[in-house]
């Protein structure tokens, strides 16, 4: 198989082998309304990066064996993220000796009141809605800062797992970066999915941005 033939070559050569010489490989996440890990595992296996960046890991960094073993033992991420949501990815990166890096704020920057309202899906006040908008802007900036920080630490592509909402057209990340490929869950018309659909069949679409040209 093609994957087996490329499994022992370096990350840059492997990218050229698959004609995927991109600096940033984004994988859109639904945060659980489909089995996100299947696509994550497929792409990570294909590229064998040094770092996997992950929004859901929040502000945690699993860059040593000891840190992986501690979180696998404690089974705790935060108030806003359950261990089960990211368990498979953590175990997979641990087994493959990959560094798994969080690129967000603890509890995504939400205070206790917002955490409870969001988890219970309660109606927010106008003031709370505006506060969330400001938090989202801050998170966007932190995502970008972390991505650029870790790109300077490796010659391999960065695999970045992030909520599909952050990868929508004209999003902060898409406008701020170049030379990337995005894999995102989509419906049969190719529309990016950010919420559950009646149609249970989910496909993945791709977007490429390179030298200011965008292909879909």
Residue frames as a rotation matrix with the C-alpha (Angstrom) as fourth column:
UNK 1
0.568 0.823 0.000 0.00
0.823 -0.568 0.000 0.00
0.000 0.000 -1.000 0.00
UNK 2
0.309 -0.416 0.855 1.02
0.310 -0.806 -0.504 3.61
0.899 0.421 -0.120 -0.60
UNK 3
0.773 0.030 0.634 0.97
-0.523 -0.535 0.664 4.44
0.359 -0.845 -0.397 3.11
UNK 4
0.867 -0.458 0.196 3.21
0.223 0.709 0.669 1.50
-0.445 -0.537 0.717 3.95
UNK 5
0.419 -0.735 0.533 5.72
0.847 0.106 -0.520 2.47
0.326 0.669 0.668 1.26
UNK 6
0.165 -0.307 0.937 6.05
0.053 -0.946 -0.319 5.98
0.985 0.102 -0.140 2.66
UNK 7
0.894 0.416 -0.165 6.02
0.178 0.008 0.984 5.10
0.411 -0.909 -0.066 6.33
UNK 8
0.531 -0.753 -0.387 9.78
0.768 0.236 0.595 5.21
-0.357 -0.614 0.704 6.87
UNK 9
-0.204 -0.608 0.767 10.70
0.809 -0.547 -0.217 8.40
0.551 0.576 0.603 5.03
UNK 10
-0.829 -0.217 -0.515 11.09
0.511 -0.668 -0.541 11.83
-0.226 -0.712 0.665 6.65
UNK 11
-0.027 0.931 -0.363 8.19
0.534 -0.294 -0.793 14.22
-0.845 -0.215 -0.489 7.06
UNK 12
-0.048 -0.007 -0.999 9.23
-0.568 -0.822 0.033 16.56
-0.822 0.569 0.036 4.22
UNK 13
-0.897 -0.311 -0.313 9.88
-0.433 0.491 0.756 13.74
-0.082 0.814 -0.575 1.79
UNK 14
-0.669 0.720 0.184 6.60
0.643 0.685 -0.341 12.15
-0.372 -0.110 -0.922 2.77
UNK 15
0.090 0.722 -0.686 4.74
0.080 -0.692 -0.717 15.37
-0.993 0.010 -0.120 2.05
UNK 16
-0.343 -0.288 -0.894 6.33
-0.823 -0.367 0.434 15.60
-0.453 0.884 -0.111 -1.38
UNK 17
-0.986 -0.023 0.164 5.53
0.031 0.947 0.320 11.93
-0.162 0.320 -0.933 -1.95
UNK 18
-0.281 0.958 0.050 1.84
0.866 0.276 -0.417 12.74
-0.413 -0.074 -0.908 -1.42
UNK 19
-0.508 0.029 0.861 2.08
0.573 -0.735 0.362 16.15
0.643 0.677 0.357 -3.13
UNK 20
0.682 0.720 -0.132 1.09
0.542 -0.375 0.752 17.83
0.492 -0.585 -0.645 0.14
UNK 21
-0.366 -0.911 -0.189 3.96
0.857 -0.251 -0.450 20.21
0.363 -0.327 0.873 0.80
UNK 22
0.405 0.600 0.690 2.09
0.145 -0.787 0.599 22.56
0.903 -0.143 -0.406 3.12
UNK 23
-0.655 -0.637 0.407 3.23
-0.249 -0.326 -0.912 24.33
0.714 -0.698 0.054 6.27
UNK 24
-0.705 0.504 0.499 -0.09
-0.612 -0.076 -0.788 23.90
-0.359 -0.860 0.362 8.04
UNK 25
-0.704 0.545 -0.456 -2.52
0.072 0.693 0.717 21.00
0.707 0.472 -0.527 7.89
UNK 26
-0.652 0.564 0.506 -5.83
-0.752 -0.396 -0.528 21.84
-0.097 -0.725 0.682 9.57
UNK 27
-0.757 0.537 -0.373 -8.38
0.391 0.829 0.400 19.23
0.524 0.157 -0.837 10.57
UNK 28
-0.433 0.684 0.587 -11.81
-0.664 -0.682 0.306 20.64
0.610 -0.257 0.750 11.37
UNK 29
-0.943 0.099 -0.317 -13.38
0.283 0.738 -0.613 19.20
0.173 -0.668 -0.724 14.50
UNK 30
-0.136 0.966 0.218 -17.08
-0.016 -0.222 0.975 18.95
0.991 0.129 0.046 15.36
UNK 31
-0.635 -0.188 0.749 -16.30
-0.727 -0.182 -0.662 18.52
0.261 -0.965 -0.021 19.08
UNK 32
-0.871 0.042 0.490 -18.00
-0.256 0.811 -0.526 15.17
-0.419 -0.584 -0.695 19.07
UNK 33
0.131 0.991 -0.005 -21.17
-0.643 0.081 -0.761 15.15
-0.754 0.102 0.649 17.00
UNK 34
0.836 -0.023 -0.548 -19.32
-0.361 0.729 -0.582 12.83
0.413 0.684 0.601 14.62
UNK 35
0.791 -0.612 0.006 -16.36
0.448 0.586 0.676 10.53
-0.417 -0.532 0.737 15.33
UNK 36
0.870 -0.435 -0.233 -13.68
-0.491 -0.807 -0.329 13.15
-0.045 0.400 -0.915 14.69
UNK 37
0.243 -0.872 0.424 -10.80
-0.541 0.241 0.806 10.89
-0.805 -0.425 -0.413 15.68
UNK 38
0.544 -0.020 0.839 -11.09
0.515 0.798 -0.315 8.70
-0.663 0.603 0.444 12.56
UNK 39
0.857 -0.213 0.470 -9.97
0.327 -0.480 -0.814 11.52
0.398 0.851 -0.341 10.25
UNK 40
0.715 -0.622 0.319 -7.45
-0.697 -0.602 0.390 12.81
-0.051 -0.501 -0.864 12.79
UNK 41
0.346 -0.567 0.748 -5.75
-0.159 0.750 0.642 9.43
-0.925 -0.341 0.169 13.02
UNK 42
0.691 -0.016 0.722 -5.71
0.656 0.432 -0.619 8.99
-0.302 0.902 0.309 9.26
UNK 43
0.856 -0.332 0.397 -3.98
0.009 -0.756 -0.654 12.30
0.517 0.563 -0.644 8.57
UNK 44
0.571 -0.678 0.463 -1.53
-0.776 -0.260 0.575 12.09
-0.269 -0.687 -0.675 11.47
UNK 45
0.433 -0.386 0.814 -0.51
0.186 0.923 0.338 8.61
-0.882 0.005 0.471 10.35
UNK 46
0.801 -0.046 0.597 -0.03
0.598 0.013 -0.801 9.91
0.029 0.999 0.038 6.83
UNK 47
0.718 -0.442 0.538 2.17
-0.125 -0.842 -0.525 12.86
0.685 0.310 -0.660 7.76
UNK 48
0.445 -0.535 -0.718 3.92
0.851 0.503 0.152 11.74
0.280 -0.679 0.679 10.97
UNK 49
0.492 -0.236 0.838 4.42
-0.072 -0.970 -0.231 15.30
0.868 0.053 -0.494 12.28
UNK 50
-0.633 -0.719 -0.286 6.56
0.334 0.079 -0.939 16.29
0.698 -0.690 0.190 15.22
UNK 51
-0.926 0.365 -0.095 3.79
-0.096 -0.473 -0.876 18.38
-0.365 -0.802 0.473 16.82
UNK 52
-0.380 0.906 0.188 0.02
0.696 0.146 0.703 18.03
0.609 0.398 -0.686 16.85
UNK 53
-0.987 0.097 0.131 -1.71
-0.153 -0.824 -0.545 21.20
0.055 -0.558 0.828 18.00
UNK 54
-0.473 0.841 -0.262 -5.18
0.668 0.536 0.515 20.85
0.574 0.069 -0.816 19.47
UNK 55
-0.395 0.438 0.808 -7.77
-0.411 -0.871 0.271 23.42
0.821 -0.225 0.524 20.56
UNK 56
0.580 0.781 -0.231 -9.58
-0.178 0.398 0.900 20.93
0.795 -0.481 0.370 22.80
UNK 57
0.121 -0.620 -0.775 -6.48
0.842 0.478 -0.251 20.38
0.526 -0.622 0.580 24.94
UNK 58
0.935 0.353 -0.027 -6.88
0.325 -0.824 0.465 24.03
0.142 -0.444 -0.885 25.93
UNK 59
0.667 -0.699 0.258 -3.71
-0.683 -0.712 -0.163 25.34
0.298 -0.068 -0.952 27.65
UNK 60
0.633 -0.420 0.650 -2.10
-0.249 0.685 0.685 21.96
-0.733 -0.595 0.329 28.37
UNK 61
0.329 -0.609 -0.722 1.05
-0.901 0.026 -0.433 20.72
0.282 0.793 -0.540 26.67
UNK 62
0.800 -0.088 0.594 1.88
-0.160 0.922 0.353 17.03
-0.579 -0.378 0.723 26.49
UNK 63
0.697 -0.615 -0.369 5.48
-0.586 -0.190 -0.788 17.18
0.414 0.765 -0.493 25.30
UNK 64
-0.530 -0.825 0.197 7.05
-0.819 0.438 -0.370 14.57
0.219 -0.357 -0.908 27.59
UNK 65
-0.448 0.310 -0.839 6.28
0.084 0.949 0.305 10.97
0.890 0.067 -0.451 28.42
UNK 66
-0.864 0.061 -0.499 5.69
0.503 0.085 -0.860 11.95
-0.010 -0.994 -0.105 32.04
UNK 67
-0.747 0.616 -0.250 3.04
-0.541 -0.782 -0.310 14.54
-0.386 -0.096 0.917 31.14
UNK 68
-0.322 0.625 -0.711 1.20
-0.642 0.408 0.649 12.03
0.696 0.666 0.270 28.97
UNK 69
-0.523 0.071 -0.849 1.25
0.392 0.905 -0.166 9.43
0.757 -0.420 -0.501 31.71
UNK 70
-0.949 0.180 -0.258 0.03
0.162 -0.423 -0.891 11.93
-0.269 -0.888 0.373 34.31
UNK 71
-0.518 0.804 -0.293 -3.00
-0.836 -0.548 -0.023 12.99
-0.179 0.233 0.956 32.26
UNK 72
-0.265 0.394 -0.880 -3.79
-0.414 0.778 0.473 9.39
0.871 0.489 -0.043 31.32
UNK 73
-0.735 -0.044 -0.677 -3.77
0.533 0.580 -0.616 8.56
0.419 -0.814 -0.402 35.01
UNK 74
-0.859 0.351 -0.373 -5.76
0.093 -0.610 -0.787 11.58
-0.504 -0.710 0.491 36.24
UNK 75
-0.509 0.665 0.547 -8.16
0.852 0.301 0.428 11.65
0.120 0.684 -0.720 33.27
UNK 76
0.382 0.600 -0.703 -8.84
0.668 -0.705 -0.239 15.36
-0.639 -0.378 -0.670 33.70
UNK 77
-0.261 -0.404 0.877 -8.72
0.867 -0.498 0.028 18.22
0.425 0.767 0.480 31.21
UNK 78
-0.982 0.008 0.186 -10.91
-0.077 -0.928 -0.365 21.04
0.170 -0.373 0.912 32.55
UNK 79
-0.499 0.866 -0.022 -14.43
-0.036 -0.046 -0.998 22.05
-0.866 -0.497 0.054 33.50
UNK 80
0.201 0.603 -0.772 -15.28
-0.753 -0.409 -0.515 22.62
-0.626 0.685 0.372 29.83
UNK 81
0.085 -0.245 -0.966 -13.57
-0.845 0.496 -0.200 19.60
0.528 0.833 -0.165 28.26
UNK 82
0.772 0.196 0.604 -14.09
-0.511 0.756 0.408 16.03
-0.377 -0.624 0.685 29.36
UNK 83
-0.279 -0.926 0.256 -11.20
-0.600 0.376 0.706 13.60
-0.749 0.043 -0.661 29.16
UNK 84
-0.031 0.329 0.944 -13.30
0.418 0.862 -0.287 11.22
-0.908 0.386 -0.165 27.05
UNK 85
0.860 0.416 -0.297 -13.65
-0.041 -0.523 -0.852 13.85
-0.509 0.744 -0.432 24.34
UNK 86
0.562 -0.738 -0.373 -9.92
-0.798 -0.364 -0.481 13.74
0.219 0.567 -0.794 23.62
UNK 87
0.464 -0.351 0.813 -8.91
-0.482 0.670 0.564 10.40
-0.743 -0.654 0.142 25.13
UNK 88
0.784 -0.123 0.609 -8.31
0.469 0.761 -0.449 8.60
-0.408 0.638 0.654 21.82
UNK 89
0.790 -0.508 0.343 -6.12
-0.003 -0.563 -0.827 11.39
0.613 0.652 -0.446 20.48
UNK 90
0.464 -0.627 0.626 -4.05
-0.886 -0.316 0.340 11.53
-0.016 -0.712 -0.702 23.67
UNK 91
0.500 -0.240 0.832 -3.51
-0.167 0.916 0.365 7.76
-0.850 -0.321 0.418 23.69
UNK 92
0.872 -0.124 0.473 -2.66
0.486 0.332 -0.808 7.76
-0.057 0.935 0.350 19.98
UNK 93
0.683 -0.641 0.351 -0.08
-0.361 -0.714 -0.600 10.56
0.635 0.283 -0.719 20.25
UNK 94
0.431 -0.503 0.749 1.43
-0.808 0.155 0.569 8.89
-0.402 -0.850 -0.339 23.32
UNK 95
0.633 -0.133 0.763 1.82
0.199 0.980 0.005 5.59
-0.748 0.149 0.647 21.45
UNK 96
0.747 -0.312 0.587 3.38
0.617 -0.005 -0.787 7.35
0.249 0.950 0.189 18.45
UNK 97
-0.029 -0.784 -0.620 5.66
0.888 -0.305 0.345 9.54
-0.460 -0.540 0.705 20.61
UNK 98
-0.214 0.068 0.975 4.20
0.653 -0.732 0.194 12.76
0.726 0.678 0.112 19.17
UNK 99
-0.901 -0.094 -0.424 4.01
0.385 -0.622 -0.681 16.02
-0.199 -0.777 0.597 21.09
UNK 100
-0.089 0.957 0.277 0.40
0.847 -0.074 0.527 17.10
0.525 0.282 -0.803 21.65
UNK 101
-0.885 -0.402 -0.235 0.06
0.465 -0.797 -0.386 20.82
-0.032 -0.451 0.892 22.35
UNK 102
0.176 0.959 -0.222 -2.97
0.931 -0.235 -0.280 22.80
-0.321 -0.158 -0.934 23.50
UNK 103
-0.727 -0.437 0.530 -3.48
0.631 -0.730 0.263 26.15
0.272 0.526 0.806 21.77
UNK 104
0.116 0.862 0.493 -6.30
0.277 -0.504 0.818 27.72
0.954 0.042 -0.298 23.76
UNK 105
-0.409 -0.123 0.904 -7.16
-0.724 -0.559 -0.404 29.21
0.555 -0.820 0.140 27.14
UNK 106
-0.979 0.136 -0.152 -8.10
0.202 0.750 -0.630 27.13
0.028 -0.648 -0.761 30.16
UNK 107
-0.278 0.960 -0.042 -11.86
0.628 0.149 -0.764 26.55
-0.727 -0.239 -0.644 29.99
UNK 108
-0.146 0.125 0.981 -11.69
0.957 -0.232 0.172 28.46
0.249 0.965 -0.086 26.69
UNK 109
-0.863 -0.330 0.383 -11.50
0.249 -0.937 -0.247 31.68
0.441 -0.118 0.890 28.67
UNK 110
0.047 0.971 0.234 -15.01
-0.037 -0.233 0.972 31.40
0.998 -0.055 0.025 30.14
UNK 111
-0.679 -0.194 0.709 -15.62
-0.673 -0.222 -0.705 32.30
0.294 -0.956 0.020 33.79
UNK 112
-0.951 0.254 0.174 -17.67
0.119 0.824 -0.554 30.04
-0.284 -0.506 -0.814 36.07
UNK 113
-0.162 0.953 -0.256 -20.98
-0.255 -0.291 -0.922 31.73
-0.953 -0.084 0.290 35.23
UNK 114
0.099 0.147 -0.984 -20.46
-0.984 -0.133 -0.119 31.42
-0.148 0.980 0.132 31.48
UNK 115
-0.857 -0.459 -0.234 -19.23
-0.485 0.872 0.068 27.85
0.173 0.172 -0.970 31.83
UNK 116
-0.732 0.620 0.282 -22.43
0.181 0.576 -0.797 26.78
-0.657 -0.533 -0.534 33.55
UNK 117
0.144 0.829 -0.541 -24.69
-0.458 -0.429 -0.779 28.63
-0.877 0.360 0.318 31.14
UNK 118
-0.171 -0.289 -0.942 -22.91
-0.984 0.106 0.146 27.22
0.058 0.951 -0.302 28.09
UNK 119
-0.971 -0.236 -0.032 -22.95
-0.232 0.968 -0.099 23.67
0.055 -0.088 -0.995 29.42
UNK 120
-0.516 0.849 0.110 -26.67
0.359 0.331 -0.873 23.95
-0.778 -0.411 -0.476 30.25
UNK 121
-0.716 0.179 0.675 -27.35
0.648 -0.188 0.738 25.75
0.259 0.966 0.018 26.95
UNK 122
0.077 0.720 -0.690 -29.09
0.835 -0.425 -0.351 28.53
-0.546 -0.549 -0.634 28.83
UNK 123
0.625 0.230 0.746 -30.06
0.653 -0.679 -0.336 31.82
0.429 0.697 -0.574 27.22
UNK 124
-0.368 -0.847 -0.382 -27.34
0.928 -0.361 -0.094 34.46
-0.059 -0.389 0.919 27.55
UNK 125
0.526 0.448 -0.723 -27.84
0.434 -0.872 -0.225 38.12
-0.732 -0.196 -0.653 28.31
UNK 126
0.939 -0.176 0.295 -26.73
0.185 -0.464 -0.866 40.70
0.290 0.868 -0.404 25.75
UNK 127
0.571 -0.760 0.311 -23.81
-0.819 -0.504 0.275 41.57
-0.052 -0.412 -0.910 28.00
UNK 128
0.224 -0.462 0.858 -22.77
-0.236 0.829 0.508 37.91
-0.946 -0.316 0.076 28.16
UNK 129
0.771 0.091 0.631 -23.06
0.553 0.398 -0.733 37.55
-0.317 0.913 0.256 24.39
UNK 130
0.861 -0.474 0.184 -20.75
-0.294 -0.760 -0.580 40.55
0.414 0.445 -0.794 23.91
UNK 131
0.374 -0.732 0.570 -18.33
-0.793 0.067 0.606 39.10
-0.481 -0.678 -0.556 26.44
UNK 132
0.424 -0.166 0.890 -18.18
0.267 0.962 0.052 35.84
-0.865 0.216 0.453 24.51
UNK 133
0.936 -0.081 0.342 -17.49
0.315 -0.238 -0.919 37.74
0.156 0.968 -0.197 21.28
UNK 134
0.611 -0.751 0.251 -14.50
-0.761 -0.644 -0.076 39.41
0.219 -0.144 -0.965 22.94
UNK 135
0.254 -0.493 0.832 -13.27
-0.484 0.680 0.551 36.06
-0.837 -0.543 -0.066 24.30
UNK 136
0.718 0.069 0.693 -13.53
0.472 0.684 -0.557 34.54
-0.512 0.726 0.459 20.82
UNK 137
0.886 -0.439 0.146 -11.39
-0.184 -0.624 -0.759 37.34
0.425 0.646 -0.634 19.39
UNK 138
0.315 -0.783 0.536 -8.78
-0.926 -0.130 0.353 36.72
-0.207 -0.608 -0.766 22.08
UNK 139
0.373 -0.130 0.919 -8.84
-0.078 0.982 0.171 32.97
-0.925 -0.136 0.356 21.44
UNK 140
0.959 -0.021 0.283 -8.34
0.284 0.118 -0.952 33.54
-0.013 0.993 0.119 17.71
UNK 141
0.617 -0.767 0.177 -5.20
-0.660 -0.627 -0.415 35.56
0.429 0.139 -0.893 18.46
UNK 142
0.158 -0.543 0.825 -3.90
-0.792 0.429 0.434 32.91
-0.590 -0.722 -0.362 20.86
UNK 143
0.733 0.141 0.665 -4.51
0.214 0.880 -0.423 30.16
-0.646 0.453 0.615 18.28
UNK 144
0.913 -0.376 0.159 -2.47
0.058 -0.267 -0.962 32.07
0.404 0.887 -0.222 15.73
UNK 145
0.410 -0.794 0.448 0.33
-0.897 -0.441 0.040 32.88
0.166 -0.419 -0.893 18.17
UNK 146
0.266 -0.268 0.926 0.66
-0.473 0.801 0.367 29.23
-0.840 -0.535 0.086 19.18
UNK 147
0.876 0.088 0.475 0.60
0.339 0.588 -0.734 28.03
-0.344 0.804 0.486 15.59
UNK 148
0.768 -0.620 0.160 3.38
-0.242 -0.512 -0.824 30.43
0.593 0.594 -0.543 14.58
UNK 149
0.339 -0.641 0.689 5.37
-0.918 -0.066 0.390 29.61
-0.205 -0.765 -0.611 17.73
UNK 150
0.299 -0.196 0.934 5.41
-0.164 0.953 0.253 25.90
-0.940 -0.229 0.253 16.99
UNK 151
0.978 -0.040 0.204 5.99
0.208 0.176 -0.962 26.33
0.003 0.984 0.181 13.26
UNK 152
0.540 -0.826 0.162 9.32
-0.703 -0.549 -0.452 27.88
0.462 0.130 -0.877 14.22
UNK 153
0.116 -0.470 0.875 10.18
-0.847 0.413 0.334 24.76
-0.518 -0.780 -0.350 16.24
UNK 154
0.088 -0.009 0.996 9.92
0.167 0.986 -0.006 22.19
-0.982 0.167 0.088 13.47
UNK 155
-0.741 -0.338 -0.580 10.73
-0.532 -0.230 0.815 21.52
-0.409 0.913 -0.010 9.83
UNK 156
-0.817 0.535 0.214 7.72
0.575 0.781 0.242 19.23
-0.038 0.321 -0.946 9.59
UNK 157
-0.419 0.759 0.498 4.20
-0.043 -0.564 0.824 20.41
0.907 0.324 0.269 8.85
UNK 158
-0.903 0.257 0.344 2.02
-0.379 -0.100 -0.920 21.32
-0.202 -0.961 0.188 11.77
UNK 159
-0.504 0.836 -0.218 -1.15
0.477 0.479 0.737 19.31
0.720 0.268 -0.640 12.18
UNK 160
-0.953 0.218 0.208 -3.72
-0.301 -0.713 -0.634 21.55
0.010 -0.667 0.745 13.82
UNK 161
-0.510 0.826 -0.238 -7.00
0.717 0.562 0.412 20.16
0.475 0.039 -0.879 15.14
UNK 162
-0.957 0.172 -0.232 -9.49
-0.028 -0.855 -0.519 22.93
-0.287 -0.490 0.823 15.73
UNK 163
-0.159 0.984 0.083 -13.23
0.368 0.137 -0.920 23.51
-0.916 -0.116 -0.384 15.74
UNK 164
-0.288 0.069 0.955 -14.60
0.955 0.091 0.282 23.83
-0.068 0.993 -0.092 12.22
UNK 165
0.766 0.626 -0.146 -16.16
0.625 -0.779 -0.056 27.18
-0.149 -0.048 -0.988 13.14
UNK 166
0.383 -0.714 -0.586 -12.64
-0.049 -0.649 0.759 28.66
-0.922 -0.262 -0.284 13.29
UNK 167
-0.653 -0.651 0.387 -12.05
0.288 0.259 0.922 27.48
-0.701 0.713 0.018 9.71
UNK 168
0.411 0.872 0.267 -15.08
0.681 -0.098 -0.726 29.09
-0.607 0.480 -0.634 8.09
UNK 169
0.112 -0.322 0.940 -14.62
0.896 -0.376 -0.235 31.37
0.430 0.869 0.246 5.08
UNK 170
0.149 -0.186 0.971 -12.99
-0.004 -0.982 -0.188 34.71
0.989 0.024 -0.147 5.98
UNK 171
0.896 0.082 -0.436 -12.16
0.417 0.184 0.890 33.49
0.154 -0.979 0.131 9.47
UNK 172
0.779 -0.627 0.029 -9.26
-0.569 -0.686 0.453 35.08
-0.265 -0.369 -0.891 11.33
UNK 173
0.147 -0.761 0.632 -7.03
-0.066 0.630 0.774 32.02
-0.987 -0.155 0.043 10.87
UNK 174
0.350 0.029 0.936 -7.72
0.835 0.443 -0.326 31.59
-0.424 0.896 0.131 7.16
UNK 175
0.935 0.021 0.353 -7.04
0.205 -0.846 -0.492 35.25
0.289 0.533 -0.796 6.52
UNK 176
0.741 -0.650 0.169 -3.87
-0.584 -0.500 0.639 35.27
-0.331 -0.573 -0.750 8.65
UNK 177
-0.037 -0.767 0.640 -2.05
-0.195 0.634 0.748 32.26
-0.980 -0.097 -0.173 7.19
UNK 178
0.414 0.070 -0.908 -0.91
-0.910 0.022 -0.413 30.98
-0.009 0.997 0.073 3.82
UNK 179
-0.372 -0.609 -0.700 0.32
-0.684 0.690 -0.237 27.66
0.627 0.391 -0.674 2.48
UNK 180
-0.635 0.226 0.739 -2.20
-0.575 0.500 -0.647 25.47
-0.516 -0.836 -0.188 4.25
UNK 181
-0.623 0.562 -0.544 -4.54
-0.185 0.569 0.801 22.61
0.760 0.600 -0.250 3.57
UNK 182
-0.538 0.559 0.631 -7.81
-0.804 -0.115 -0.584 22.21
-0.254 -0.821 0.511 5.46
UNK 183
-0.759 0.456 -0.464 -9.74
0.208 0.846 0.491 18.99
0.617 0.276 -0.737 5.88
UNK 184
-0.810 0.504 0.298 -13.22
-0.553 -0.489 -0.674 19.74
-0.194 -0.711 0.676 7.17
UNK 185
-0.652 0.663 0.368 -16.48
0.554 0.748 -0.366 17.86
-0.518 -0.035 -0.855 7.71
UNK 186
-0.807 0.347 -0.478 -19.00
-0.542 -0.758 0.363 18.83
-0.237 0.552 0.800 5.06
UNK 187
0.126 0.904 0.409 -22.46
-0.234 0.427 -0.873 18.00
-0.964 0.015 0.266 3.77
UNK 188
0.119 -0.049 0.992 -23.16
0.746 0.663 -0.057 16.60
-0.655 0.747 0.116 0.30
UNK 189
0.894 0.212 0.395 -23.06
0.425 -0.681 -0.596 20.14
0.143 0.701 -0.699 -1.12
UNK 190
0.020 -0.991 0.131 -19.60
0.731 -0.075 -0.678 20.78
0.682 0.109 0.723 0.32
UNK 191
0.429 0.201 0.881 -20.74
-0.310 -0.883 0.352 23.16
0.849 -0.424 -0.316 3.05
UNK 192
-0.685 -0.727 -0.055 -18.61
-0.121 0.187 -0.975 23.21
0.719 -0.661 -0.216 6.20
UNK 193
0.349 0.835 -0.426 -20.46
0.294 0.334 0.896 21.67
0.890 -0.438 -0.129 9.15
UNK 194
-0.674 -0.533 0.512 -20.42
-0.305 -0.431 -0.849 23.25
0.673 -0.729 0.127 12.59
UNK 195
-0.388 0.604 0.696 -23.50
-0.843 0.072 -0.533 21.58
-0.372 -0.794 0.481 14.09
UNK 196
-0.647 0.141 0.749 -25.29
0.114 0.990 -0.088 18.21
-0.754 0.028 -0.656 13.89
UNK 197
-0.634 0.409 -0.656 -27.20
-0.772 -0.298 0.561 17.37
0.034 0.863 0.505 10.70
UNK 198
0.401 0.832 0.383 -30.24
-0.742 0.540 -0.398 15.22
-0.538 -0.125 0.834 9.98
UNK 199
0.797 -0.221 -0.562 -28.23
-0.339 0.607 -0.719 13.46
0.500 0.764 0.409 7.28
UNK 200
0.838 -0.443 0.317 -25.95
-0.165 0.349 0.923 11.12
-0.520 -0.826 0.219 9.23
UNK 201
0.540 -0.672 0.507 -23.58
0.839 0.481 -0.256 10.63
-0.071 0.564 0.823 6.29
UNK 202
0.797 -0.353 -0.489 -20.70
-0.181 -0.913 0.364 13.06
-0.576 -0.202 -0.792 6.76
UNK 203
0.683 -0.625 0.378 -17.99
0.654 0.293 -0.697 13.62
0.325 0.724 0.609 4.16
UNK 204
0.241 -0.658 -0.713 -14.73
0.442 -0.580 0.684 15.54
-0.864 -0.480 0.151 4.34
UNK 205
0.893 -0.006 0.450 -13.87
0.403 -0.434 -0.805 18.30
0.200 0.901 -0.385 1.92
UNK 206
0.030 -0.963 -0.267 -10.54
0.928 -0.073 0.367 20.06
-0.372 -0.259 0.891 1.36
UNK 207
0.990 0.120 0.073 -9.46
0.138 -0.924 -0.357 23.67
0.024 0.364 -0.931 0.95
UNK 208
0.128 -0.991 0.039 -5.99
0.982 0.133 0.136 24.70
-0.140 0.021 0.990 -0.18
UNK 209
0.997 0.026 -0.067 -4.47
0.015 -0.988 -0.155 28.14
-0.070 0.154 -0.986 0.11
UNK 210
0.197 -0.973 0.124 -1.06
0.727 0.230 0.647 28.58
-0.658 -0.038 0.752 -1.42
UNK 211
-0.799 -0.580 0.156 0.54
0.551 -0.605 0.574 31.66
-0.239 0.545 0.804 -2.94
UNK 212
-0.687 0.581 -0.437 -2.71
-0.353 -0.792 -0.498 33.55
-0.635 -0.188 0.749 -2.37
UNK 213
-0.503 0.577 -0.644 -4.67
-0.654 0.233 0.720 31.12
0.565 0.783 0.260 -4.55
UNK 214
-0.464 0.448 0.765 -7.57
-0.644 0.422 -0.638 29.28
-0.608 -0.788 0.093 -2.96
UNK 215
-0.605 0.287 -0.743 -8.85
-0.504 0.585 0.636 25.98
0.616 0.759 -0.210 -4.33
UNK 216
-0.268 0.582 0.768 -11.86
-0.818 0.284 -0.500 24.06
-0.509 -0.762 0.400 -3.10
